[in-house]
Amino acid sequence: MEVMTFLKSHHPQIITIISGLNSDFSSHDFIEKFARMFETQYIEMLYKYKDTGNAFKTVHSTIAKYLSQNMNAFGIVKMSKKGSEHVFGEIDIIQWWSKI
């Protein structure tokens, strides 16, 4: 499943996810809710990149890019990048967002 295509076709649900997050949230916060709402599709996205050695990083960075490209539509702005623990328990420097 193509990540960007899926995101574009589920724009209203993405707005719903964002509305349920705190006023300041990380990309990881968003992805946790996204993965819960679209579990099967999320797994399919990861599976598509299984042979790259970076399935999570590829899918997660594409999701963050989509948020960035649609900040006005989602009513969010970028804040600083900070450390956040990813699914493997390591710290990544990721984007934080604020609702406007």
PyMOL commands that set and color helices and strands:
alter all, ss='L'
color gray80, all
select helices_A, chain A and resi 3-9+11-19+27-37+39-48+50-52+55-69+71-74
alter helices_A, ss='H'
color red, helices_A
select strands_A, chain A and resi 24-26+76-85+91-99
alter strands_A, ss='S'
color yellow, strands_A
deselect
rebuild
show_as cartoon
